[in-house]
């Protein structure tokens, strides 16, 4: 009986923390909206940008490179195209300073987009 109660508790806790489904079979856990939204580049992949959770215009955005290769962050429809060396990061203090308004903005690495290193930022008002 005790093992069954533990299983029920674990299922409840994991479902309470999970808000939606990602592209794979594992659930997506939303980041704290009072903190910067973090997109992490790992060799040939952007984490948390398939698509991003809905991001407010006043939300700050951090790009980190935790991979071994040089990457680039380019956001279509904006002026942002910046290289990102391994083990470095940069911050955009407010999405509203970068994008024209709410919408879906394509994100890609100009060096590895052909390998699937793309994503989408979902910006809301």
C-alpha positions as CSV (number, residue, x, y, z in Angstrom):
1,X,0.0,0.0,0.0
2,X,2.8,2.4,0.9
3,X,4.5,1.8,-2.5
4,X,1.2,2.5,-4.3
5,X,0.8,5.8,-2.4
6,X,4.4,6.8,-3.3
7,X,3.7,6.1,-7.0
8,X,0.5,8.2,-6.9
9,X,2.4,11.0,-5.2
10,X,5.2,10.9,-7.8
11,X,2.8,11.0,-10.7
12,X,0.9,13.9,-9.1
13,X,4.1,15.9,-8.5
14,X,5.5,15.3,-12.0
15,X,2.2,16.2,-13.6
16,X,1.8,19.4,-11.5
17,X,5.3,20.6,-12.6
18,X,4.7,19.8,-16.3
19,X,2.6,22.2,-18.2
20,X,2.7,21.0,-21.8
21,X,4.3,18.4,-24.1
22,X,7.4,19.2,-26.0
23,X,8.3,17.8,-29.4
24,X,9.5,14.5,-27.9
25,X,7.8,12.3,-25.3
26,X,9.1,14.2,-22.3
27,X,7.0,17.1,-20.8
28,X,8.1,20.7,-21.0
29,X,8.5,22.6,-17.7
30,X,7.9,26.3,-18.0
31,X,10.6,28.7,-16.8
32,X,9.9,31.4,-14.1
33,X,8.5,34.4,-16.0
34,X,10.2,36.8,-13.5
35,X,13.6,35.6,-14.6
36,X,15.3,35.8,-18.0
37,X,14.3,33.1,-20.5
38,X,17.3,31.0,-21.4
39,X,18.0,29.4,-24.8
40,X,21.0,27.1,-24.7
41,X,23.0,26.1,-27.8
42,X,24.4,22.6,-27.6
43,X,26.1,21.3,-30.7
44,X,23.5,21.5,-33.5
45,X,20.5,22.2,-31.2
46,X,18.8,25.1,-29.4
47,X,17.2,24.0,-26.1
48,X,13.9,25.6,-25.2
49,X,13.2,27.1,-28.6
50,X,11.0,24.4,-30.3
51,X,9.1,26.7,-29.9
52,X,9.8,28.8,-26.8
53,X,7.1,29.3,-24.2
54,X,5.1,32.5,-24.7
55,X,7.5,35.4,-23.9
56,X,6.4,38.9,-22.8
57,X,7.8,41.9,-24.7
58,X,9.5,43.0,-21.4
59,X,11.1,39.6,-20.8
60,X,14.9,39.4,-21.0
61,X,16.5,36.6,-23.0
62,X,19.8,34.9,-22.4
63,X,21.6,32.8,-25.1
64,X,24.2,30.4,-23.8
65,X,26.6,28.1,-25.7
66,X,27.2,24.9,-23.8
67,X,28.5,23.1,-26.8
68,X,31.9,22.5,-28.2
69,X,31.5,24.5,-31.4
70,X,31.2,28.1,-32.3
71,X,27.5,28.9,-32.9
72,X,25.6,31.9,-34.1
73,X,22.3,33.4,-33.0
74,X,20.3,35.0,-35.7
75,X,16.7,36.0,-35.3
76,X,14.9,36.6,-38.6
77,X,13.1,39.9,-38.9
78,X,15.5,41.6,-36.4
79,X,19.0,43.0,-36.5
80,X,20.4,40.3,-34.2
81,X,23.1,38.1,-35.7
82,X,25.8,37.3,-33.1
83,X,28.4,34.7,-32.8
84,X,28.5,32.7,-29.6
85,X,31.8,31.0,-28.5
86,X,31.7,27.8,-26.4
87,X,31.1,28.5,-22.7
88,X,29.9,32.1,-23.3
89,X,26.5,33.8,-23.1
90,X,24.9,37.1,-23.9
91,X,21.7,38.8,-22.7
92,X,19.0,40.8,-24.4
93,X,17.5,43.0,-21.7
94,X,14.1,43.2,-23.2
95,X,12.6,41.4,-26.2
96,X,10.6,44.5,-27.0
97,X,13.9,46.3,-27.8
98,X,14.6,43.6,-30.5
99,X,11.3,42.6,-32.1
100,X,8.6,44.7,-33.6
101,X,5.8,43.3,-31.5
102,X,4.0,40.0,-30.7
103,X,4.6,37.2,-33.1
104,X,6.7,34.1,-33.9
105,X,10.3,34.8,-34.7
106,X,12.6,32.2,-36.4
107,X,15.9,31.6,-34.6
108,X,18.8,29.9,-36.3
109,X,22.5,29.4,-36.3
110,X,24.0,30.6,-39.5
111,X,26.7,27.9,-39.3
112,X,24.5,24.9,-38.5
113,X,21.0,25.7,-39.7
114,X,21.3,23.0,-42.4
115,X,21.9,20.5,-39.5
116,X,18.6,21.5,-37.9
117,X,19.9,24.2,-35.5
118,X,16.7,26.3,-35.7
119,X,13.9,27.3,-33.4
120,X,11.1,29.8,-32.8
121,X,10.6,32.5,-30.2
122,X,6.9,33.1,-29.4
123,X,6.5,36.7,-28.3
124,X,3.2,37.9,-26.8
125,X,2.1,41.4,-25.8
